Amino acid sequence: MAARLRRVWESARTAVGREDLRFRDLRHSYASLLAQAGESMTTVRDLLWHSSLIVTSRYAHMFDHGLDDIGKRIPSFGAAFCDQNATKH
């Protein structure tokens, strides 16, 4: 099985003209695609069989794409804390 997989991989690398690619690069691509799809770091950790989130953290920069949206999803606290009617007796 491993020898067959190796032959297929080598053929694919040659076919696309990317002799510089390593089989391990597929894991990195898989993790990248998962992160871009919005999967959590814990899901990526589990799917890649990493021993901890520290190992998965090498992909952490790929999980940053939604940070701007987080601010939009958090309710505004300004109105709740600055409501002048709430402080009137």
C-alpha positions in Angstrom: 0.0 0.0 0.0 2.7 2.5 1.0 4.7 1.7 -2.2 1.7 2.3 -4.4 0.9 5.5 -2.6 4.4 6.7 -3.1 4.3 5.9 -6.8 1.0 7.8 -7.2 2.4 10.8 -5.3 5.6 10.8 -7.4 3.5 10.6 -10.6 1.3 13.5 -9.5 4.2 15.7 -8.6 5.8 15.1 -11.9 2.6 15.7 -13.8 2.1 19.1 -12.3 5.8 20.0 -12.5 6.3 20.4 -8.8 9.1 18.1 -7.8 9.6 20.4 -4.8 6.4 19.2 -3.1 6.7 16.8 -0.3 4.0 14.3 0.8 3.8 16.1 4.1 2.7 19.3 2.4 -0.7 17.6 1.9 -1.2 17.7 5.7 -0.4 21.4 5.7 -2.8 22.0 2.9 -5.5 20.0 4.6 -5.1 22.0 7.8 -5.1 25.3 5.8 -8.3 24.3 4.1 -10.0 23.3 7.3 -9.0 26.6 8.9 -10.3 28.6 5.9 -13.6 26.6 6.1 -14.0 27.9 9.6 -13.2 24.7 11.5 -11.9 25.2 15.1 -8.3 24.5 16.1 -9.5 21.6 18.2 -11.2 20.0 15.2 -8.0 20.4 13.2 -6.0 19.0 16.1 -8.2 15.9 16.2 -8.3 15.4 12.4 -4.5 15.6 12.1 -3.9 13.5 15.2 -1.8 16.2 16.9 -0.9 15.5 20.4 -1.9 19.0 21.6 -3.1 22.4 20.5 0.5 23.6 20.8 1.3 21.4 17.8 -1.7 22.7 15.9 -0.8 26.3 16.7 1.6 26.4 13.8 -1.5 26.9 11.7 -3.0 29.5 14.1 -2.4 32.4 11.6 -4.9 30.7 9.3 -7.7 31.0 11.9 -7.4 34.8 11.9 -9.7 35.3 8.9 -12.8 35.7 11.0 -11.5 38.1 13.7 -13.1 41.2 12.2 -16.4 39.4 12.1 -16.2 38.7 15.9 -16.6 42.3 16.7 -19.7 42.6 14.6 -21.3 39.6 16.4 -20.6 40.9 20.0 -23.5 43.1 21.1 -22.7 46.7 21.8 -22.1 47.4 25.5 -22.1 51.2 25.0 -25.9 51.5 25.1 -26.2 49.2 28.2 -23.7 51.1 30.2 -24.4 54.6 29.1 -28.2 54.5 29.1 -29.1 57.7 30.7 -32.7 56.6 31.4 -31.5 53.6 33.4 -29.8 55.9 35.9 -32.7 58.3 36.5 -34.7 57.8 39.7 
